[in-house]
């Protein structure tokens, strides 16, 4: 009886929460971008307005036979109505420096720039403090750190991120080109005062290790999440390739000494995707999808571990097989899909009747035997439900009010292909091959689940989705070739622009914002058919509302991308209950449209 009362109370809270929520959408006027601008994104906001970063290429040195360029940045401030307050260009302040980014920290905003000296092969990183009211620099350039190349071929990579509670700036760097990579991590406060750098190295060959994530915990522990690779034999003789082996997760102290290694092996299973997080002063949470076989294309289970943030010891491990049998009922499948299934059933019945008429013939008997054999094979397959695509990547993990976890993942994969064409030669000249290489991004289904504090899965939902985005990444004369897509920690690419999700969390609900085909307006659960969206300027922007307590999903159209610059939800910045996003529509003939929008949940 007590459990019934608790269920009714939870349901009442859920219904009242849905009734009180109000979704609003607002778009500002089109923004005038400087010629050569390559990027526009939301940096942060405060009570006085919203701050945008516009990056563009500026001529640095002109030579007789060429020119060199440098990056330059502009800060745009808008008010709550998305009208421009000021636009500050930092070309004068950046003289002799390369613009890197704006970096918000607490109530402060910093501009980050770099200087590279060819003579001593040294790169220096600087920061200046921005007066948010005017855009002027209140603190001139202060050096944060520097990186030195031993050889000209060494590649310097660095990334600015936050510590676990976002109160400090963390600079992670690596000089790649050696036999083994070395990583340096340094923390800075809002006064730009830096802690002692932590230098970390491991025993892996540079080619066999890829850094995927860095966690700087509140208690000054460093955790490096890396993917390790091993050479495998190719199809041809003497052909070898690097293939993913396993995840390597290690904890280090402030001196760079390894204190523990988190075991990611679970009974011979193969981890496909891993996410590690820490919020406030709680334990570390590790979530991972795994497959039963190394070469499998399906995810068969979910691993959740709670880890002591001081020692790295595993406190608890929960390993759960997940498959389609765990999904909610599919009673709400669209009527069109039902009609298709009905028609297919009728067609099958007619075929069976036709075969029944011909059952005396030898050919019909043989056909029936073969069919029965196939049915038996299919029956065996149904005994073990299929898993989900191994390309599922963790998008967000939230702590819930009851001590559990809300996990959001999305199907993602990227590949390249090269199209080649041959032009015959004339007047005795040889012909020529011309090749064009394209990078294709595919964002697929959305997987969500609620994991209780004790580890049990309360509910599991999958919403079908199919988004495809394609870009030309290379062209030339000669043989075609592929382009490697690096998804490591230092990857600076924001592609794809229009695929993916924006995520807002408010109360006991999670709100997912995405571009989709208008014909998918009724898709909210597994089993429903979806139309692929490729032309995003003709898509609609939808919001999925997910109740964390029950897993119930509702869907609504926010706006059509035909009437506004095409929205980029994945690139948006979530500040409180607002998602600020940039919209951009490039036209072959006509002016490119760029604007900023705000989606609010109240």
ZAMARGU-4260 file (C-alpha; in steps of 0.2 Angstrom, whole numbers, plus 5000, padded with zeros to 4 digits):
<rodrens>
0) 5000/5000/5000 | 5014/5012/5004 | 5022/5009/4987 | 5006/5014/4979 | 5005/5030/4988
5) 5024/5034/4983 | 5020/5030/4965 | 5005/5042/4965 | 5015/5055/4974 | 5029/5054/4960
10) 5016/5054/4946 | 5007/5070/4954 | 5024/5079/4955 | 5028/5074/4937 | 5011/5081/4931
15) 5012/5097/4941 | 5030/5100/4935 | 5024/5098/4916 | 5009/5109/4919 | 5020/5123/4926
20) 5033/5124/4913 | 5033/5137/4899 | 5044/5136/4883 | 5048/5152/4874 | 5059/5155/4859
25) 5066/5172/4853 | 5077/5177/4839 | 5087/5193/4837 | 5090/5203/4821 | 5103/5197/4808
30) 5121/5200/4813 | 5133/5209/4802 | 5149/5198/4802 | 5166/5205/4797 | 5173/5198/4780
35) 5183/5183/4783 | 5174/5178/4799 | 5175/5159/4802 | 5166/5157/4818 | 5152/5164/4829
40) 5148/5157/4846 | 5140/5161/4863 | 5153/5163/4876 | 5143/5168/4892 | 5130/5179/4899
45) 5126/5189/4915 | 5112/5201/4921 | 5118/5214/4909 | 5118/5204/4893 | 5125/5190/4882
50) 5143/5189/4875 | 5147/5182/4858 | 5164/5177/4850 | 5167/5181/4832 | 5184/5175/4825
55) 5191/5179/4808 | 5207/5178/4798 | 5218/5194/4797 | 5233/5197/4785 | 5249/5196/4795
60) 5263/5198/4783 | 5263/5200/4764 | 5277/5193/4753 | 5280/5195/4735 | 5275/5177/4732
65) 5262/5175/4746 | 5255/5180/4763 | 5253/5174/4780 | 5238/5176/4791 | 5234/5176/4809
70) 5218/5174/4819 | 5209/5190/4826 | 5194/5191/4838 | 5179/5202/4841 | 5168/5202/4856
75) 5149/5206/4853 | 5138/5210/4868 | 5119/5209/4866 | 5105/5214/4878 | 5091/5202/4884
80) 5081/5207/4868 | 5096/5201/4858 | 5100/5218/4851 | 5118/5223/4850 | 5125/5234/4864
85) 5143/5235/4857 | 5156/5227/4846 | 5174/5227/4851 | 5188/5222/4839 | 5205/5218/4847
90) 5216/5220/4832 | 5227/5233/4841 | 5228/5224/4857 | 5232/5208/4848 | 5247/5216/4838
95) 5260/5203/4837 | 5249/5189/4845 | 5237/5176/4838 | 5219/5176/4845 | 5214/5160/4853
100) 5198/5162/4862 | 5188/5171/4875 | 5187/5161/4892 | 5173/5165/4905 | 5178/5161/4923
105) 5166/5165/4937 | 5160/5183/4934 | 5176/5187/4924 | 5180/5186/4906 | 5197/5184/4899
110) 5204/5185/4881 | 5218/5171/4877 | 5231/5174/4864 | 5248/5166/4859 | 5265/5171/4852
115) 5276/5159/4843 | 5295/5162/4841 | 5303/5153/4826 | 5321/5157/4832 | 5320/5147/4849
120) 5304/5137/4844 | 5294/5143/4859 | 5276/5146/4860 | 5269/5157/4874 | 5251/5159/4880
125) 5245/5175/4887 | 5228/5181/4895 | 5220/5198/4897 | 5205/5203/4907 | 5190/5211/4898
130) 5179/5224/4906 | 5162/5217/4902 | 5154/5234/4902 | 5164/5241/4889 | 5175/5227/4881
135) 5191/5236/4885 | 5206/5227/4893 | 5207/5231/4912 | 5222/5219/4915 | 5235/5219/4901
140) 5243/5204/4894 | 5250/5192/4907 | 5259/5176/4903 | 5251/5160/4908 | 5263/5147/4902
145) 5275/5142/4888 | 5279/5127/4877 | 5295/5123/4868 | 5298/5112/4853 | 5314/5101/4853
150) 5312/5099/4834 | 5303/5109/4821 | 5292/5094/4817 | 5285/5093/4834 | 5267/5098/4836
155) 5261/5109/4850 | 5244/5106/4856 | 5234/5114/4870 | 5217/5116/4877 | 5209/5127/4890
160) 5196/5118/4901 | 5189/5119/4919 | 5192/5109/4935 | 5178/5098/4942 | 5168/5112/4949
165) 5172/5125/4936 | 5180/5138/4948 | 5197/5137/4940 | 5205/5137/4923 | 5215/5122/4918
170) 5228/5122/4903 | 5232/5105/4896 | 5246/5104/4884 | 5257/5092/4874 | 5271/5093/4863
175) 5269/5079/4851 | 5282/5071/4839 | 5292/5061/4852 | 5292/5043/4853 | 5281/5045/4869
180) 5269/5060/4872 | 5271/5070/4888 | 5257/5080/4895 | 5257/5096/4906 | 5243/5101/4916
185) 5242/5118/4926 | 5228/5126/4936 | 5224/5145/4936 | 5213/5155/4948 | 5203/5171/4942
190) 5218/5182/4947 | 5228/5172/4934 | 5239/5165/4947 | 5245/5148/4942 | 5248/5132/4952
195) 5264/5122/4950 | 5263/5113/4933 | 5260/5094/4933 | 5270/5084/4921 | 5263/5067/4916
200) 5270/5053/4905 | 5266/5035/4902 | 5274/5020/4894 | 5264/5020/4878 | 5270/5024/4861
205) 5264/5040/4854 | 5254/5032/4840 | 5246/5019/4851 | 5239/5031/4864 | 5225/5044/4861
210) 5220/5056/4875 | 5202/5057/4876 | 5198/5067/4892 | 5206/5075/4907 | 5198/5077/4924
215) 5205/5089/4937 | 5196/5085/4953 | 5192/5097/4967 | 5205/5088/4979 | 5218/5091/4966
220) 5219/5074/4958 | 5222/5072/4940 | 5213/5058/4930 | 5218/5055/4912 | 5206/5045/4901
225) 5215/5037/4886 | 5212/5025/4872 | 5225/5013/4868 | 5228/5004/4851 | 5238/4989/4845
230) 5244/4984/4827 | 5233/4971/4819 | 5236/4961/4803 | 5228/4968/4787 | 5220/4958/4773
235) 5236/4959/4763 | 5253/4952/4767 | 5264/4964/4777 | 5249/4976/4779 | 5246/4982/4797
240) 5234/4994/4805 | 5231/5002/4822 | 5215/4995/4830 | 5207/5000/4847 | 5212/4989/4861
245) 5205/4996/4878 | 5203/5011/4888 | 5216/5017/4900 | 5211/5027/4915 | 5224/5033/4928
250) 5224/5044/4943 | 5239/5055/4947 | 5244/5067/4962 | 5250/5085/4961 | 5268/5079/4958
255) 5263/5069/4942 | 5265/5052/4951 | 5253/5039/4947 | 5243/5034/4962 | 5230/5021/4954
260) 5224/5014/4939 | 5205/5011/4936 | 5201/4993/4930 | 5190/4995/4914 | 5190/4976/4910
265) 5173/4967/4914 | 5173/4948/4911 | 5181/4949/4894 | 5169/4963/4888 | 5175/4977/4876
270) 5171/4995/4881 | 5166/5005/4866 | 5163/5022/4874 | 5167/5029/4892 | 5163/5045/4902
275) 5170/5050/4918 | 5163/5064/4929 | 5163/5072/4946 | 5151/5085/4953 | 5153/5095/4969
280) 5162/5085/4982 | 5154/5068/4977 | 5162/5052/4971 | 5168/5050/4953 | 5156/5041/4942
285) 5162/5031/4927 | 5149/5025/4914 | 5153/5014/4899 | 5145/5005/4885 | 5152/4988/4881
290) 5150/4974/4868 | 5152/4955/4871 | 5164/4954/4856 | 5178/4965/4850 | 5172/4966/4832
295) 5154/4967/4837 | 5144/4982/4830 | 5132/4982/4844 | 5132/4988/4862 | 5126/4974/4874
300) 5128/4982/4891 | 5130/4997/4902 | 5143/4998/4916 | 5142/5011/4930 | 5155/5012/4943
305) 5157/5024/4958 | 5175/5028/4962 | 5183/5036/4977 | 5189/5053/4972 | 5204/5052/4984
310) 5211/5035/4981 | 5204/5029/4964 | 5197/5014/4972 | 5181/5007/4965 | 5167/5008/4978
315) 5154/4999/4968 | 5151/4991/4951 | 5135/4989/4942 | 5135/4979/4926 | 5118/4978/4916
320) 5114/4970/4900 | 5103/4982/4889 | 5093/4977/4874 | 5077/4982/4865 | 5066/4971/4876
325) 5069/4983/4890 | 5061/4998/4881 | 5044/5005/4885 | 5029/4998/4875 | 5027/5003/4857
330) 5008/5007/4857 | 5010/5024/4851 | 5018/5020/4834 | 5012/5031/4820 | 4996/5026/4811
335) 5006/5026/4795 | 5018/5013/4802 | 5003/5003/4808 | 4996/5003/4791 | 5012/4998/4783
340) 5013/4983/4795 | 4995/4978/4791 | 4998/4979/4773 | 5014/4968/4775 | 5005/4956/4785
345) 4991/4954/4772 | 5004/4952/4758 | 5012/4938/4768 | 4996/4929/4770 | 4992/4930/4752
350) 5010/4923/4748 | 5006/4909/4760 | 4990/4904/4752 | 4998/4904/4735 | 5012/4892/4742
355) 4998/4881/4750 | 4990/4879/4732 | 5007/4873/4725 | 5011/4862/4740 | 5010/4846/4729
360) 5024/4851/4718 | 5042/4846/4722 | 5048/4864/4720 | 5036/4870/4732 | 5041/4857/4745
365) 5059/4861/4743 | 5055/4880/4745 | 5045/4876/4761 | 5059/4866/4768 | 5071/4880/4765
370) 5058/4892/4772 | 5056/4882/4788 | 5075/4881/4790 | 5076/4900/4789 | 5062/4902/4802
375) 5071/4891/4814 | 5087/4902/4812 | 5077/4917/4815 | 5069/4909/4831 | 5086/4907/4838
380) 5091/4925/4835 | 5075/4931/4843 | 5080/4922/4859 | 5094/4935/4862 | 5087/4953/4858
385) 5099/4964/4848 | 5109/4977/4857 | 5111/4995/4851 | 5124/5003/4839 | 5142/5003/4846
390) 5143/5020/4840 | 5133/5027/4855 | 5143/5041/4863 | 5139/5049/4880 | 5131/5066/4878
395) 5127/5071/4896 | 5126/5063/4913 | 5116/5071/4927 | 5114/5067/4945 | 5096/5066/4950
400) 5087/5072/4966 | 5086/5054/4972 | 5104/5050/4971 | 5103/5041/4954 | 5110/5046/4937
405) 5101/5052/4921 | 5111/5046/4906 | 5110/5053/4889 | 5119/5046/4874 | 5118/5048/4855
410) 5123/5038/4840 | 5138/5046/4831 | 5150/5041/4818 | 5161/5049/4805 | 5169/5043/4789
415) 5177/5050/4773 | 5175/5045/4755 | 5183/5051/4739 | 5175/5054/4722 | 5187/5054/4707
420) 5184/5059/4689 | 5195/5057/4674 | 5197/5070/4661 | 5205/5063/4644 | 5220/5072/4637
425) 5220/5081/4621 | 5233/5083/4607 | 5244/5069/4614 | 5244/5075/4632 | 5240/5063/4646
430) 5223/5062/4655 | 5221/5068/4672 | 5212/5061/4688 | 5204/5074/4699 | 5198/5069/4716
435) 5187/5077/4729 | 5186/5070/4747 | 5171/5073/4758 | 5169/5071/4777 | 5152/5064/4782
440) 5145/5065/4800 | 5130/5054/4805 | 5121/5057/4821 | 5109/5044/4825 | 5097/5037/4838
445) 5095/5045/4856 | 5097/5033/4871 | 5091/5039/4888 | 5090/5029/4904 | 5088/5032/4923
450) 5100/5023/4934 | 5094/5022/4952 | 5106/5025/4967 | 5108/5006/4970 | 5112/5003/4952
455) 5096/4996/4945 | 5089/5004/4928 | 5072/5012/4932 | 5068/5015/4914 | 5076/5015/4896
460) 5071/5024/4881 | 5077/5026/4863 | 5071/5039/4851 | 5075/5036/4833 | 5084/5050/4824
465) 5094/5051/4808 | 5104/5067/4804 | 5118/5067/4790 | 5130/5082/4787 | 5143/5082/4773
470) 5158/5094/4770 | 5171/5094/4757 | 5188/5093/4766 | 5200/5091/4751 | 5202/5091/4733
475) 5216/5089/4720 | 5223/5081/4705 | 5230/5063/4707 | 5224/5048/4717 | 5210/5050/4730
480) 5213/5047/4748 | 5204/5047/4765 | 5206/5059/4779 | 5208/5054/4797 | 5195/5061/4809
485) 5203/5064/4826 | 5191/5064/4840 | 5204/5066/4854 | 5205/5078/4868 | 5214/5092/4858
490) 5202/5091/4843 | 5197/5109/4839 | 5184/5105/4826 | 5166/5110/4831 | 5159/5099/4816
495) 5146/5095/4813 | 5136/5111/4815 | 5118/5107/4812 | 5117/5089/4818 | 5117/5084/4836
500) 5108/5090/4852 | 5106/5105/4863 | 5102/5100/4881 | 5093/5110/4895 | 5090/5103/4912
505) 5076/5111/4923 | 5068/5103/4939 | 5065/5084/4935 | 5064/5087/4917 | 5077/5086/4903
510) 5074/5096/4887 | 5082/5091/4870 | 5083/5103/4856 | 5087/5096/4838 | 5084/5099/4820
515) 5074/5086/4812 | 5064/5081/4796 | 5046/5089/4798 | 5039/5072/4794 | 5046/5065/4811
520) 5035/5076/4822 | 5026/5061/4830 | 5042/5051/4833 | 5045/5049/4852 | 5050/5031/4855
525) 5058/5015/4848 | 5051/5006/4833 | 5044/5022/4824 | 5051/5025/4806 | 5060/5041/4803
530) 5065/5052/4788 | 5083/5057/4787 | 5087/5075/4787 | 5101/5081/4776 | 5095/5099/4770
535) 5094/5107/4787 | 5088/5124/4780 | 5072/5115/4776 | 5071/5106/4793 | 5061/5110/4809
540) 5069/5113/4826 | 5060/5102/4839 | 5060/5100/4858 | 5059/5083/4867 | 5053/5084/4885
545) 5059/5070/4895 | 5052/5066/4913 | 5067/5060/4923 | 5056/5051/4935 | 5045/5041/4923
550) 5054/5042/4906 | 5039/5049/4898 | 5043/5059/4882 | 5033/5072/4873 | 5038/5082/4857
555) 5034/5099/4850 | 5040/5110/4836 | 5049/5126/4841 | 5051/5134/4824 | 5055/5131/4806
560) 5072/5134/4800 | 5065/5140/4784 | 5060/5156/4792 | 5076/5159/4803 | 5094/5156/4800
565) 5097/5138/4802 | 5099/5134/4820 | 5114/5125/4827 | 5108/5117/4844 | 5124/5107/4847
570) 5135/5123/4847 | 5123/5132/4859 | 5128/5137/4877 | 5117/5133/4891 | 5116/5146/4905
575) 5103/5142/4918 | 5087/5138/4910 | 5091/5146/4894 | 5099/5139/4878 | 5108/5152/4868
580) 5111/5146/4850 | 5118/5153/4834 | 5109/5151/4817 | 5117/5152/4801 | 5111/5150/4783
585) 5124/5151/4769 | 5117/5155/4752 | 5126/5152/4735 | 5117/5167/4728 | 5113/5180/4741
590) 5118/5186/4758 | 5123/5174/4772 | 5111/5175/4786 | 5117/5175/4804 | 5107/5178/4820
595) 5107/5173/4839 | 5092/5164/4847 | 5087/5160/4864 | 5076/5145/4870 | 5070/5147/4888
600) 5062/5135/4900 | 5052/5143/4914
</rodrens>
